[in-house]
Every structure is written in structure tokens, then in C-alpha cells.
Amino acid sequence: MNSFLNDPLHPYHIVLHHLKESMQSVPHKEELIGALMQHAVNDWTHHRYITPTEKHGLYRTLVVCIFLADDKDCNVFKGGKHIPIKQVRNILRTVAYIPIYLDCTTRIELLLQLCEHYNAGHMESDWISAKKVALYANLLESVEEEKKEKKEQDKEEEEEEKKKKQQHQQKKKQNEQEKAIQEVQETQKEQKVQEVQEVQKEQKVQKEQELQEVPKVQGEGGKEVEPEEPIPMPMLQQAFELAVQGLKYIGEWTSRVQEQVIYKSNNPISDSKYVTLTGNKNDPAKVYEQITRYNYENELKYAMVEIIGLIKGLTNLLLENESLIRPMLAVGTER
């Protein structure tokens, strides 16, 4: 199957060819495809995906859109009013291999060669960057990046906490000033009391509208238990965003491990290096060991173990709290 997908002479893309023929009669074709490309770019840039399949699906979407848009009337590689070609190129330059199913992959360069205006001799350096691909696929870089992001996140949380304290102090000072003003304005006491009562009434109505009952959750023995108090909607929203962020972390880490394995599978060590390491030219497990056993540095192995540990740890944490998280996800999704 892998050879079938990566054979440029095999007409496995016949479905795309028929789709491209059908697209010729679609009005405003370039504008439509450009909108699809921009949507995929935004989803990738702002991390609006959760699973590795969704992430790799965005890569396939971008490549297919390039193929559909490129024809005798439109050179998609020159961009245009509706085609965000620079953004697409910046994304695909870091992706040499696109996962299809399990260990079956296809290469970006083979898909680009299907396009009429793609010239490998002049354009390959713009679209295929071996250095960037190796850097992006390296889990060591991912681990360092995660640590850096964690430090930045902790710093942001600390600054946010300071900001909240300042806002609390300002609010406290403002309340004291308002209280002093109310004491001075004794002649308008009745009017002020009436205004305060109206404001409190509006706040009460608004609070009642914001409060929402959480769906029943499963307790011990499979019995449904009703929460003692309704959870405020702001807290539900915060819990929903936190749970989604956890799922995104699991999906991103899993995709990076998958991409690392795919990169190593397509870039085994050389025969000469294998002979140097093993002293054996004709070992039956030579091909396998060139890809796996001798293709991973110790630092990279430690990084993979660390990432897999993070995946398992966060997954178990979410599963242990599934009875609490599931209704919150349901409420957040409905809103």
C-alpha cells in the first residue's frame, strides 16, 4: 500500500482528477478554493484541531486545494487575490511526509508534482526544506518547546494574578469612595436606596439567567447523583476550556510522536554506518534495525519516553474524572 501511494506513475489520484474536471464548471472556483485554504490555514495556526487525524487532514486539504486550483488559467504557485499561497508554503515546508493509515505515508513533493505549474528544478527549494522537516520532526525540540511554553504560561498566570489583585484593590478603593459619597448625600438617601434596589434586582435576574443546572452524573454503583448547587456558567466555561486544552495536548503530543517515527522510518541509517555499529553486513534484521534500533539517539529515546509518559499521565487524569468532565463538555458544546 505504501508503494502504491508513493508511485507517481500509478493513477491512484483518479478521484482527484475527476473532481478537478468537475471544478472547471464551478463559478468563482478560485475564490472558493482560496476560502477553503484560508480556513485550513487558520485551523492549523490557531490549533483548532484535537486528534492527529484532524491535524494531518489539514495537510491533505491544503495539498488537494493546490492541485484543484492549479490549471492553465490559474498558476496557484504565484498566489493571487484569494489564494494564501505564502501561508500554505510556510506550513507545508515543515511537512515532508503525510500520514495516511498506520505506517503508510505519502510525500508532499509527489503530490506537488501532479500540479501543472510545479517545476521541481526551480521550486523544490521553496517548498521542500529538509532542514526544517528534520527540526520539526525532532522530539527533542518539541520537549524544549513544551518546557518553554510552560514557563511562559506560569509567567502569564503570575502576571494575571497580580493584575487581579490590583483590580481588587482598585475596586475596594472605589467602593470606599462610593460609600463616602452616599454618606454625604443624605438628602438623596431615598432615591439612592431605590436605585440600589433596582440594580440589585437586575443583578439577581441576570444571575438567575446565568446559572444553569449541570446534567446528572454517575456516582458509585451507577446511580445518578444530583449536584447540591448549580455551577455558575463562567466556571463551567472555564472547566470546558481546560478540558479541551487537555485533549489538544494529548492529540498534539501523539501526532509529534507519530511524525517522529514516520520521519525515522523514511530516513534509516546508511549501510556503512550500520556495518560500523554492528560489524555485520548481511544480518536478517538489517532493514528493521536500520530504521529502529540504531536510528534513535539516546537523548531522543529519553524524549520519546518523556512525551509518552505525559500522554499516558494526562489521559489517565481525564479518564479518572470522566464523570465530571463529560457533562461539562456536553454543556460547553451545546453553547
N, C-alpha and C positions, 0 to 999 in steps of 0.2 A: 504493500500500500504506500509506503514511504517513497519507493522508486516511482510508483505511478504518479504520485502528486508532484514529484520534482523532475519529471521528464518533460521538458519544454516542447518536445515533438508530439507528445500524446494529447489528443483533443479532449482532455478531461474538463476543459473550460467551455465545452459546447453550450452549457446552460447560460453562461455569461455572454457568449456570442449571440445567442437568440435574444437575450434581454437587451443587449446593445442595439440589435436591429430594431427591436420594438421601441426603443427610446428615441429613435430618429424622428418619429412622428409626434413625439410629445412636445407641446408648445412650452417655451421658456425652459428648455431642458437644462441649460447651463445654470440658470438661477435655481432650479430645483435641486440639482446635484450639489451646487455650492452650499445650499442651506443644509443638506444632509452632512456634508463635510464639516461645516462650521459647528453643527450640533455635536458631531462625534469629537471634534477638537475640544469643545467646551466640556464635554463629559469627561474626557481624559485629563484635561488641565485642572479641572475643579474636583477630580476624584468622585464623580457621580456614578461609580460602579462599586460593586461589593465582591462578587466572585471573580476568580481568574478567567472564567469563560467569558464574562462580560467585558473584562479588560481586553482580552485577546480578540474578542468580537469587534471592538472598536478599531483595532489594527486592520482587520479584514475589511471592515466597512470603508476605511479610508482608501485602501488599495483598490477595491472594487469601484469606488466612486471615481478614482483617477482613470481607470480603464473605461468606464462608461462615458466619461466626459470627453476623453481624448478621441478626436476623429479629424477628418480632413478639414472641417470648418472651425475646429477649436483645438489649439495647442494648449492642453491643460498645464503643461510644464512652464508656460510663460505666465500663468496666473490669469488675472483678469478682474473685472469688477466684482464678480460673485465667487470666485474660486480662491480660498485662503491657502494658496499653494506653499507659501513660506512656512506657515504654522504646521502644515501637514508634513513637509520635508523635515522640519526640526524634530518631529515626533518619530517618524519612520527611520531616521538616520541612526537611532539607537537600537533599532529592532531588526536584526538580520534574519531571525527565524520566527515564524508564526506557528504556534501550536495548533494542530488540527484535532487530533484524537490520541490520547495517551502519549506515546513517544513518537508519533507521526507528526512531521512538521513540513512546512514549505518555506521557501526563501523569498524575501522581498524582491531581490533582483530578478528572479524568474518571473514573478508576477508583473514587474515593471516592463520586462521585455515584450510582453503581449501588447503594449501600447504602441501606437503608430509613430508617435513623435519621440519615443525614448531612444536615445543614442548612448549605448553603454560606453563607447570610447570617450565621449566628451562629458557625459553626465554622471557616470558612476561615482566619481569622487564627491559629487554634490549630494548624492542620495545614499551611498553606502560608506559608512565610516567605521572601519574595523576597530579603530582605537576607541571610539565612543561605544561601540557594541560591547567590546571586552570590558570597558569600565562600567557600563550599565549592568552587565550580567554578573559582575563580581560581587558576591555577597559580603565580602569584607568591606566594600564601600557602603553597602546597604546598612551594615551594623553600625558603622561610624556615623552614617547619616541619621539613623534612628536615635543614637545617643545624643547627637547634636540637636535634633528636634525635641528630644525630651528635656534637655537643658533649657532650650528656648521656651518650651511650654511652661516649665517650672518658673522661669523668669517672668513670663507673661501673667501667670497666676499670682505671683507675688506682687507685681505691679497692680493687678486688678484688685487685690486685697487692700493695698494701700489706698487705691482710689476710692474703694467703698468706705474705708474708714474716714477719709477726708469728706466724702459726701455725707456721711452720718454726722460728723461734727458740724458741717455747714447747715444741715437740716436741723440739728439741735439748736444751733445759734439762731436760726431763722424762727424756730418755734418759740424761743425765749423772747425774741423781738415782737412776734405776733401777740404773745401773751401780755407783754408790757403795753402794747398799743391798745389791746382790749380793756386793760385795767384803766387806762387813761380815758378812753371814750365811754364813760359811764352813761352819758346822755343817750348813747345809741345802743345801750345794752340789749334792749328788747329786740331791736332789729338784727343785731349781731347774732343773738341766740336763735332767732328764726332762720337766719341764713345758714348757721352751723347745722341746725337740724335738717334743713333741706339738703345740704351737702352730704351729711351722714346718711340720709335716706337714699340718695343717689348712689353713694358708695356701697351701701348694703345691697341695693338692687343689682349693681354691677358685679359684686362679689358672688351673689347667688347665681348669676348667669355664668360666671367663670368656673364655679365649682362643678365638678362632674363626677359621677359615681364610677369607680373602677369596676370592670366586669368581675364576676365571681372567679376565684382561683381555686385550684385543687389543694386541699390540705392533706393531712395524714389519712391513710385509708381510702383515698379517692373522694372524700367528702368535700362538698363545696362550702367555702367559708366566705362570709361577707365581711368586708373591711369595716372596722369600727367607725372610721371617719372618712369622708370623701377626701381625695387627694386634690389639692389645688392644681389647676391646669398648667400654670408655669412650671411647677415641679414635675408634672407628667411630661411636659415638653422637654425639659432638661434631661429627664431619665431616658426618654425616647432617643434624643440626640446622642447620649452617651452610649446606649446600646448599639445604635447604628455605627458609631465610630469604632466600637469594639469589633463588630462584624467586618468593617472595612479593613481594620488592621489584620485580621485573620486572613482575609482574601488577598491583601497586598503581599503579606509575608509568604503565603502559599505560592502566589504567582512568581515571586522572586526566586524561591527555591526551584520551582519548575523551570524557569528561564535559565537558571544556573546549570541545571542538569542537561537541558537541551543544548546549551552552548558547549558544554564539555563533550556531549555525545557527538556533536558535529566538528569538534576540534580535538581529536585524540593526540597523544604524544607521538612523535615521529618514531620510525623503526629504529633509527640509530640510537635514540635516547632510550628506547625500550631495551635494546641489546645491552647498553651501558648499565642500566639498572638491574637487569636480570641475568645477563650473560647467556641468554638462550634465544636463538633466532626462530625456532620452529615450535614454540610452546603451543599446545592446542587452545589454550585460553588467551592467546596473544591479543586478538582483537578486543576481547572483553576487557582485559587488563589495561590495554592502551587507553580505553575510554574511562574506566572507573578506578581501578586500584592505584595506578601510578599517575593518574591525571589530576589528582587533587592534592594541593599542598596541605601541610598540617594546619596552618593558620586558617585555610579555607574550610577544612573539616570541622575545626572548632567553631567557626562562624555558622556553619550549617547546623551543627548540634544546638548552638545557642538559639538560632531562629526557630528551629523545630520545637525546642523547649518552650519558647514564647507562644508558638501556635497552640501547643497542647495545653499549656497553662491557662491561656485566655479562653480557649474553647471549653475546658472543664469548668472554669469560673462562670461562664454564661450558662452552661448546661445545669449547673447546680442551682442557679437562680432562674431557671426557665419558667417556673410557675409565677414568678413576679414579673419577669421581662416580657413574656408572651402577651398578656393583656395590655401592657404599656405600648408595645409595638403595634398592637391592633388599634388602640386609641389614636396613636400618632399617625398611623397610615390612613385612618378614616378622615382625619382632619386635613 
